[in-house]
Amino acid sequence: MSHLLIKKEWTRESILAAHEAGGRKRGRTAGGWVDELAAQKKVITLCPLCTGKFNPGKVGYRKEKEYPVCIAKCDGCSVTDPKCSMYIYSELYSQVRSTAEERRESARRRQLGIERGHF
């Protein structure tokens, strides 16, 4: 059996598109889809109506508080809403985001270093 290999040019957009969730399949319940996203530790966006149905602490997620809303397609009801809430897996959150307190502490340490002549 012979195989034909086709070289494909990967662009930044195609790589990012490959990492997106495909969306909820037809006939699938919303709760099951959100649970599947939580099991995969992906970012979950929910509209105001679906936010109350999701318990982020139960599955190890935390709500993004610095940016309280985002324009996104709700993972629960598939409606594009300008006031969706974004939930990020806790371990991932600490790797990619910093809280205001952490940034203030970092600025204080940097200022002390400058005063001591380290920079």
QUILIN-V95489 format. One line per field, one symbol per residue. ss: DSSP state (H for helix, E for strand, C for the rest). phi: phi as a letter, one per 30 degrees, with the letter a starting at -180 (. if undefined). Layout:
BEGIN
ss = ???
phi = ???
END
This chain:
BEGIN
ss = CCCCCCCCCCCHHHHHHHHCCCCCCCCCCHHHHHHHHHHCCCCEEECHHHHCCCCHHHHCEEECCCCCCEEEECCCCCCEEEEEEEEEEHHHHHHHCCCHHHHHHHHHHHHHHHHCCCC
phi = .cccccdcdcceddddddddddjdddidddddddddddddicdccbdedceddccdddcicbddcdcdbbdacdddcicdbdbdcccbeeddeddcbbddddddddddddddddddidc
END
